[in-house]
Amino acid sequence: MTETKTTRTAVLDATHAGDIHGAFGSIARDDVAPRSTFFARLKTLLAIVGPGLIVMVGDNDAGAFGTYTQAGQNYGTTLLWTLMLLIPVLYVNQEMVVRLGAVTGVGHARLIFERFGKFWGAFSVIDLLLLNALTIVTEFIGITLALSYLGLSQFWGVLASAAIVMIAVSTGNFRRFERFGIVLVVGSLLLVPVVLMVHPPIGQVAADFFVPKMPEGARLSEVMLLIVAIVGTTVAPWQLFFQQSYIVDKRITPRFIRYERMDLWIGIVLVVVGAVAMISFCAEIFAGQPEFGNYTDALGTAVGLEKYAGSLPAALFALALLDACIIGAAAVSLATAYAIGDIFAVKHSLHRKPWDAKGFYAVYCGLIVLAAGLVLTPGTPLGLLTNAVQTLAGVLLPSATVFLLLLCNDRHILGPWVNSTRLNLFTGTVVAGLVMLSAILTAAVLFPDLSEEWIVGILIGGSLLALTVTAAVKLYEMSSRRNAMFRFKPYQLRLSRDTWRMPPLDQLPPARLSPLSRIWMIVLRGYLVVAAGLVLLRIAQLATVGV
């Protein structure tokens, strides 16, 4: 099967096949020439770069600004090591998405529907819609905080921001949107001069980044909750859906996966630099001050920067927050619109004009209008919505990673691109860790006075669970390789990896799950239903009390 034929039959939207038109260059569909020189490889990278940058920098959004600045203001630089530990998690999760997008030509939600049935497909999309809608609201909350510090009208500023986000996506030109996204990526670097002006001690920052330790004198329960928030804001479910669909829409194929991995690494570096910057300069300016340990919000951070470092770093921080909220709102809305278009097989591509993909753009713009309207409506419990987003993200994150792991072990989908044994062992442990942190977050929301003994118990139980999940993943991998049709010899791997594409969806045989994998799916289903239900009940109770 040739790459051209597979591309024509595997994708769900005709515009997902063709020439690549990136922000910094183009690659013709029939360009199969080897990239043998440095300049040829650099030119190819420039054409491919974009998905990794946008998804990573888009994750440093309003929620991330709140979480990282809180960590710095309340605990100094002692929690920087969490970012170091999250780097391999970020890469492994998103690299699996890169392979799924390039090899299948189909979005993440569609693959879940096809391989795990309508229940899990609907479950994942309903979760995505709810969580993403709330996340977009938090982006506009962040916009109001930035506007407030800058002395601009919140009403007109929110409307202008919503208009910019909608217009940038609605031009019907993929390259134009990607260039808009890259401009916002560059804007995220405004945090770097803030660090240079505040100049925190580099030696201490480096030591705390590489050496794990807990803040002295702090309550373990509070610190653990903040660590869970850092994980939740750094590894978010919408990233999986966005990057896979965006890679498909950009028409990236398997022979460019190595370049997309480089793009992803560049994005990870930028997101870590931004996170380290926020924690570091907050730790420096608030150390020994009355505000230390008394975090309020990002507006309080801007005010503190002006008070202790000057108006310029404070203004740069506010502009960086505004920039982050705009790119976050665009990326999260696109993730949802892509998923809906993928599931219902309607036209869904940034290459199409609005009148040629009405449903796709209606979902995107509808989410932006809804979020902006809620933020501008007097009496909306904005603080409660922010807490709801963080809590639900923590609860729902493990399921997204489980689906990702199972899909990447499906040889009918990825053929020679399936996960290696070592990657499965690592990812299985990550899944168990996410479930453990999710359980801590859920328990802490439902029981605010959760004792340290309970947290330690959850950690120990989670460690045992990690061993169980790892063993289950290994058994599943062994089971998935029983079909001799999809055994590849070494020489076949070398020949087929760059051209192998997933067959049409209607030609795929049913997915086969091992018994342990089925048990794990049932346990996960029960946990998510109970945990999400209890959390939503608690949020409703808080809203009632507030009224």
Secondary structure, DSSP 8 states (H G I E B T S, - for coil): --HHHHHHHH-SSGGGSS-EEETTEEE-TT------SHHHHHHHHHHH-SHHHHHHHHHSSHHHHHHHHHHHHHHTTTTTHHHHHHHHHHHHHHHHHHHHHHHH-S-HHHHHHHHHHHHHHHHHHHHHHHHHHHHHHHHHHHHHHHHHHHT--HHHHHHHHHHHHHHHHTTS-HHHHHHHHHHHHHHGGGHHHHHHHH---HHHHHHHHHS----TT--HHHHHHHHHHHHHHHS-HHHHHHHHHHHHHHT--GGGHHHHHHHHHHHHHHHHHHHHHHHHHHHHHHTTSTTTT----HHHHHHHHHHHT-HHHHHHHHHHHHHHHHHHHHHHHHHHHHHHHHHTT----TTS-GGGSHHHHHHHHHHHHHHHHHHHSTT--HHHHHHHHHHHHHHHHHHHHHHHHHHTT-HHHHGGGS--HHHHHHHHHHHHHHHHHHHHHHHHHH-TT--HHHHHHHHHHHHHHHHHHHHHHHHHHHHHT--GGG---HHHHHHHTTT-----GGGS------HHHHHHHHHHHHHHHHHHHHHHHHHHHHHHHH-
